[in-house]
Amino acid sequence: MAALPILRSGCCWRVGNGESIDVTKDKWIPNYLSNKLLHPVIDMKEGWKVSNLIDWDIHGWRRDILMAKFNRDEVEAVCRIPLSRRVMEDSMVWLHNRRGVYTVRSGYHLARQRACHDVLPTGVNLAKRKIISDMLCHCCKSVTEDTLHAVWGYGAAQDVWAGSLKVLQKFQTNHVDFLQLFEALVDRLSTTEMELFLVQAWLIWNQRNVMVHGGQMKNPGWLTKRAAELLEEYKKAQATLEIPRATPGRSYWKPPPQEVYKLNFDAAIFSNLNCSGVGAIIRKFDGGVMAGIAAKGDYVHNSDDAEALACRKDLEFAREAGFSSLIIEGDNLKCDESNIKY
């Protein structure tokens, strides 16, 4: 439950049929600032869905509606969102790793980033957004609550740090903000010590939330022990899940079985031309070329997106050319590992 706000802030809709996504309220625009519309929409009814912006006859966006109602920059951002040739349901994806799937590790990195950039919902930040008027710490009731105070400065937090690493017990408390503290610790602590600090800080923030909602903070000794246990569990899990990587070497084209064909595809990004390029070749078991394509594509921001779009475009080409039994091969591991829906 403590991670629920992070989960909500780190997710974005992947557009399928658009029927589940509210145009103005939901996050559904990847690679765009807050992933949602920032400018007022002209004359749009309450509850409009993204499906109202799609022309399924051409499997494209209704640019006339977008241009009439949206800010120009947002029109371009929306039109860069690829639409599936199949009418699939909308789905939620995690923004903070390339597979789009939430992991504890990616959630942990997001939490660390939010703390360093001072975007945790502390008293000060909530007051800035006019959500509350009282900026005092919920725990000590005497000092304005910023991120530094919430995870380091108030009495109960200091009790936890007092039982933690010796280097933290003697560390200065006169830092301006959490980022300054974080940078000072990076210079002083080893990697293992820094990891333990981050886990302990997360536990303290978690306990702060428990107290805000009427609960009691656990014993400082228990929190210190629990931080070490969580870090150890994490490291063991990483060792268990680690996949041995193949030794890099020269790669060779492997022919497909005689009864099928192989499609090899690739993509490139041309930032100076504001576009991408896709290419594919279909060969039979003896290497004979059956078909090929080279085409210009929309501009994307990273190679994984370019490879995924290239794969989709090349599959469309293969289907139109009459190939139904294919082995698909590209040079992007994440694209190959993904479950490509078409």
Secondary structure, DSSP 8 states (H G I E B T S, - for coil): -TTHHHHHHTEEEE-SSSTT-BTTTS---TTSTTSS--S--TT--TT-BGGGGEETTTTEE-HHHHHHHS-HHHHHHHHTS---SS----EEEETTSTT----HHHHHHHHHHHHHTT-S--HHHHHHTTS-S--B-TTTSSSB--HHIIIIISHHHHHHHHTS-HHHHT-----SSHHHHHHHHHHHS-HHHHHHHHHHHHHHHHHHHHHHTT-----HHHHHHHHHHHHHHHHHHHHHH----------------TTSEEEEEEEEEEGGGTEEEEEEEEE-TTS-EEEEEEEEE---SSHHHHHHHHHHHHHHHHHHTT--SEEEE-S-HHHHHS----
